[in-house]
Amino acid sequence: MFTVGIRPMVDPTSLPPEFADSRQRAIWVMGELKYAGTSLNKIAAENGWNRSAVYRALHVPSFPQEQAIARALGYSVEALFPERYDAGGNRLHRVRPLGQCRHVDVTGNDHAREAA
């Protein structure tokens, strides 16, 4: 076991329990985060995200938030959210490159832009 603070880190080769649905996983994640001395709200604040974005990532694919949650629990993203990856370990949902976002300007033109 590896240690971080007072809570032993999870062995990187271990897997979280299997869940019937995202709601069960969300309940388990929130309990594990509380045990670790953190929360989804703290993860959001540390990363400058709205707390609803982090909560939503438990049910809807959102790679940066998934990474932060998995890191806080000591699991890989693939282990914590296995339904979001194929058998080869490739992500099933698109991940937007860092620094790019979708933007709709006031004229209604939808276009990608570089983040400042």
Buried (B, 14 or more C-beta within 10 A) or exposed (E): EEEEEEEEBBEEEEEBEEBEEBEEBBEBBBEBBEEBEBBBEBBBEEEEBEBEBBBEBBEEBBBBBBBBBBEBBBBBBBBBBBEBBEEEEEBEEEEEEEEEEEEEEEEEEEEEEEEE
